[in-house]
Amino acid sequence: MKQIMLFGLMLIMLVGCGQQNTNMPTTVQNGPSQMGDTALSNDKQTVTIAIPAIDENMDIESSISGELYDIITKYNNQSNLYQIVPVMYTSETALQLMISSKAVDIINWGDSILQQSDGPNAQIYAAKGYLIDLESLSKYNVINGSELLDVIVDLEKDTYGGLYTLPLSFYGRTLIGKTKYVGYQSGWTLSDVINVSKKLPEDMVLYSAITKSQFLELMLDCIINDFVDLKAKTIDFHNSEFYELLELCNNCFPGKLSDDMYSTEALLYVAPLQECAGIFGESVLATADESGICAIGYPLREGAKGNGVNLVFVNELSICSNSEHLEGTIDFLSYAFSTEIQKSNFMFSPVQSIFEDREKEYLSKSSTCTKELSDEAVGYIYNASSIAMRRSPISMIVLEEAEAFFNGDKTVEEVADIIQSRSEIFLNEQY
């Protein structure tokens, strides 16, 4: 069977608008006390959206992504009833204050791959009851689960225990590797990775220019939920697969980087599946026979579903469960996920019909991409295994404690015991 190959490494960056729009309400950072400074139309009801910011000295236009900025601006221009007002939060404390004082209606979590370890975590907020399960809003005939890609809904429920967040857009990530060593089919286990690593030539590394801790972090972004079930409130780091992960990191990667590592041939690379042209485009299409490269995916636990592709959510949105402006909030989300807005997505739309239309549109214009290749390409998305969970609180516990094993101070079992204990304490504190 033909395989679709992906070449090159590309970083996805969301660029904010450079020029302030007078239709975009502005606010001073961090919270409800400054909301009186917001410029509003007197005849419109205010709906607030909390925007994450790295620095409290940043202005709102620098903190908000271009995608979300444009949507808010367009919405405010066309709505006669509601005005969306962004407010910044720079810490979990600031966001908690906004929620407790009912000063925020919508939370923007930013991008799942860029979330900070010391910032608020949507998984925890959902579990605490701070967020509305969007499936419960079906009576409003918006954000209907049937309108979303099944993979989005399924992974949301696996990750959050319900449909508590929605991305305005998303893209996929996969590991690509040489078929001579990884084969032609996506989906492999940590054991497979370990076996492959033992067969590599002396002048080839598993992954280029990365340390033990960095590779562990890369893996945890994708597979942390294999060991943590927040819905069931269970944790399991006492298993052979977690031990294998730590052993893999310790045996195949250095503790520190050196200059010569950047020129060493590597088996694996990360490649994005970022938008229709990025998957279907002639520049990235090739057969395995011609390229010798396969989209192998991230390693999975034994028996896990999917192909190992990891989805990165861009501009995740949630509704606060204590919002006092639910109708206005729903009106905005309905607009944000409408055909008019979603069809302009640079990356993939989570709305089923828009996703499918983009594929059809590309096929109609392409002289080289066949329906067979197209179907195989979107299969990478349809069969994705996880949502990127960048530096989640429990991932940070793992990274901190793993250093003792990497330094030779503790055994893998001893480290796993500490990680298990700390993670259980963390969950108990949160719940």
HELIX and SHEET records of a PDB file:
HELIX    1   1 PRO A   32  ASP A   37  5                                   6    
HELIX    2   2 ILE A   60  SER A   63  1                                   4    
HELIX    3   3 GLY A   66  GLN A   78  1                                  13    
HELIX    4   4 GLU A   92  SER A  100  1                                   9    
HELIX    5   5 ALA A  122  ALA A  127  1                                   6    
HELIX    6   6 LEU A  134  TYR A  140  5                                   7    
HELIX    7   7 GLY A  145  GLU A  147  5                                   3    
HELIX    8   8 ASP A  150  TYR A  160  1                                  11    
HELIX    9   9 THR A  179  VAL A  182  1                                   4    
HELIX   10  10 LEU A  190  SER A  197  1                                   8    
HELIX   11  11 LYS A  212  ILE A  223  1                                  12    
HELIX   12  12 ILE A  224  ASP A  226  5                                   3    
HELIX   13  13 SER A  240  CYS A  252  1                                  13    
HELIX   14  14 ASP A  259  SER A  263  5                                   5    
HELIX   15  15 CYS A  276  PHE A  280  1                                   5    
HELIX   16  16 ALA A  288  SER A  291  1                                   4    
HELIX   17  17 LEU A  326  ALA A  336  1                                  11    
HELIX   18  18 THR A  339  GLN A  342  1                                   4    
HELIX   19  19 GLN A  352  LYS A  365  1                                  14    
HELIX   20  20 LYS A  371  TYR A  382  1                                  12    
HELIX   21  21 PRO A  393  PHE A  406  1                                  14    
HELIX   22  22 VAL A  412  GLN A  430  1                                  19    
SHEET    1   A 7 TYR A  82  TYR A  89  0                                        
SHEET    2   A 7 GLN A  45  PRO A  52  1                                        
SHEET    3   A 7 ILE A 106  GLY A 110  1                                        
SHEET    4   A 7 ASN A 310  ILE A 319 -1                                        
SHEET    5   A 7 LEU A 166  LYS A 178 -1                                        
SHEET    6   A 7 GLU A 265  LEU A 273 -1                                        
SHEET    7   A 7 MET A 204  TYR A 207  1                                        
SHEET    1   B 5 TYR A  82  TYR A  89  0                                        
SHEET    2   B 5 GLN A  45  PRO A  52  1                                        
SHEET    3   B 5 ILE A 106  GLY A 110  1                                        
SHEET    4   B 5 ASN A 310  ILE A 319 -1                                        
SHEET    5   B 5 SER A 386  ILE A 387  1                                        
SHEET    1   C 6 TYR A  82  TYR A  89  0                                        
SHEET    2   C 6 GLN A  45  PRO A  52  1                                        
SHEET    3   C 6 ILE A 106  GLY A 110  1                                        
SHEET    4   C 6 ASN A 310  ILE A 319 -1                                        
SHEET    5   C 6 LEU A 166  LYS A 178 -1                                        
SHEET    6   C 6 ILE A 293  ALA A 295 -1                                        
SHEET    1   D 2 VAL A 228  ASP A 229  0                                        
SHEET    2   D 2 THR A 234  ILE A 235 -1                                        
END                                                                             
